[in-house]
Amino acid sequence: MTTAEAAEQANRTERTIRMWCRDHDIGRRVAGGPWLVSRVALAMYLNGDTAALCAYLAGHRRSSGVWPYFAAEGLEELAFG
């Protein structure tokens, strides 16, 4: 999602979302382009679920703490391939 979409969902400014992307790895930039925010990582961050966020960032998408976030976003196929 864009930083504008994430800002609306989180009720924060785009600047805050960009800082979260940089500081908490909830988004990515490709070739210096705009930030793209992970819906799953944003939900984990907003819930204060650092264990799930760490597992997600380590690539453990099938972890019991991670896959429910994919399911909540309707992205089960990304967690289970």
C-alpha contacts under 8 A as a table, 3 or more apart, distances in Angstrom:
res1	aa1	res2	aa2	distance
1	M	5	E	6.08
1	M	6	A	6.51
1	M	36	L	5.59
1	M	37	V	5.11
1	M	38	S	6.48
1	M	39	R	6.59
2	T	5	E	5.20
2	T	6	A	6.23
2	T	35	W	6.80
2	T	36	L	5.24
2	T	37	V	6.04
3	T	6	A	4.96
3	T	7	A	5.88
3	T	14	E	5.53
3	T	17	I	6.17
3	T	18	R	6.89
3	T	35	W	6.50
3	T	36	L	6.57
3	T	37	V	6.41
4	A	7	A	5.05
4	A	8	E	6.27
4	A	13	T	7.98
4	A	14	E	5.80
5	E	8	E	5.20
5	E	9	Q	6.26
6	A	9	Q	5.05
6	A	10	A	5.99
6	A	14	E	7.66
6	A	17	I	6.91
6	A	37	V	6.89
6	A	39	R	7.85
6	A	42	L	7.65
7	A	10	A	5.15
7	A	11	N	5.57
7	A	12	R	4.86
7	A	13	T	5.33
7	A	14	E	5.30
7	A	16	T	7.82
7	A	17	I	6.16
8	E	11	N	5.01
8	E	12	R	6.65
8	E	13	T	7.85
9	Q	12	R	7.93
10	A	46	L	7.33
12	R	16	T	6.36
12	R	17	I	7.09
13	T	16	T	5.21
13	T	17	I	6.47
14	E	17	I	4.96
14	E	18	R	6.17
15	R	18	R	5.13
15	R	19	M	6.28
16	T	19	M	5.06
16	T	20	W	6.20
17	I	20	W	5.00
17	I	21	C	6.15
18	R	21	C	4.99
18	R	22	R	6.27
18	R	35	W	6.91
19	M	22	R	5.08
19	M	23	D	5.86
20	W	23	D	5.05
20	W	24	H	5.21
20	W	25	D	6.94
20	W	26	I	6.59
21	C	24	H	5.59
21	C	25	D	4.89
21	C	26	I	4.69
21	C	27	G	4.67
21	C	28	R	6.88
21	C	35	W	7.55
21	C	37	V	7.05
22	R	25	D	5.68
22	R	26	I	7.60
22	R	27	G	7.43
25	D	28	R	7.28
25	D	57	L	7.79
26	I	37	V	5.98
26	I	38	S	5.82
26	I	41	A	5.08
26	I	42	L	5.94
26	I	45	Y	7.74
27	G	35	W	6.30
27	G	36	L	5.32
27	G	37	V	4.03
27	G	38	S	5.42
27	G	41	A	7.73
28	R	35	W	5.50
28	R	36	L	5.41
28	R	37	V	6.58
29	R	32	G	5.84
29	R	33	G	5.59
29	R	34	P	5.87
29	R	35	W	4.81
29	R	36	L	6.33
30	V	33	G	5.40
30	V	34	P	7.51
30	V	35	W	7.87
37	V	41	A	7.75
37	V	42	L	7.10
38	S	41	A	5.16
38	S	42	L	6.00
39	R	42	L	5.20
39	R	43	A	6.22
39	R	73	E	7.28
40	V	43	A	5.23
40	V	44	M	6.33
40	V	69	Y	5.76
40	V	70	F	6.12
40	V	73	E	7.06
41	A	44	M	5.06
41	A	45	Y	6.09
41	A	53	L	6.20
41	A	56	Y	7.49
42	L	45	Y	5.04
42	L	46	L	6.03
43	A	46	L	5.14
43	A	47	N	6.11
43	A	69	Y	7.23
44	M	47	N	5.13
44	M	48	G	6.20
44	M	49	D	5.12
44	M	50	T	7.05
44	M	52	A	6.62
44	M	53	L	5.80
44	M	69	Y	7.38
45	Y	48	G	5.04
45	Y	49	D	6.04
45	Y	50	T	6.84
45	Y	53	L	6.91
46	L	49	D	7.68
49	D	52	A	5.51
49	D	53	L	6.28
50	T	53	L	4.90
50	T	54	C	5.98
51	A	54	C	5.23
51	A	55	A	6.23
51	A	65	G	7.58
52	A	55	A	5.05
52	A	56	Y	5.99
52	A	65	G	5.20
52	A	66	V	5.32
53	L	56	Y	4.99
53	L	57	L	6.07
53	L	66	V	7.59
54	C	57	L	5.12
54	C	58	A	6.14
55	A	58	A	5.02
55	A	59	G	6.39
55	A	60	H	5.23
55	A	61	R	7.34
55	A	63	S	7.28
55	A	65	G	7.85
55	A	66	V	6.98
56	Y	59	G	5.14
56	Y	60	H	5.31
56	Y	61	R	5.67
56	Y	66	V	6.24
57	L	60	H	7.45
60	H	63	S	5.47
60	H	66	V	7.31
61	R	66	V	5.63
61	R	67	W	5.82
61	R	79	A	5.15
61	R	80	F	7.60
62	R	66	V	6.47
62	R	67	W	5.46
62	R	79	A	5.91
62	R	80	F	6.58
63	S	66	V	5.15
63	S	67	W	6.10
64	S	67	W	6.02
64	S	68	P	7.20
65	G	68	P	6.69
65	G	69	Y	7.95
66	V	69	Y	5.71
66	V	70	F	7.07
67	W	70	F	5.05
67	W	71	A	6.26
67	W	76	E	7.18
67	W	79	A	6.09
68	P	71	A	4.91
68	P	72	A	6.06
69	Y	72	A	5.03
69	Y	73	E	6.36
70	F	73	E	5.24
70	F	74	G	6.20
70	F	75	L	4.78
70	F	76	E	5.26
70	F	78	L	7.40
70	F	79	A	6.43
71	A	74	G	4.92
71	A	75	L	5.55
71	A	76	E	4.90
72	A	75	L	7.50
73	E	76	E	7.98
75	L	78	L	5.56
75	L	79	A	7.02
76	E	79	A	5.22
76	E	80	F	6.24
76	E	81	G	7.97
77	E	80	F	5.21
77	E	81	G	5.02
78	L	81	G	5.24
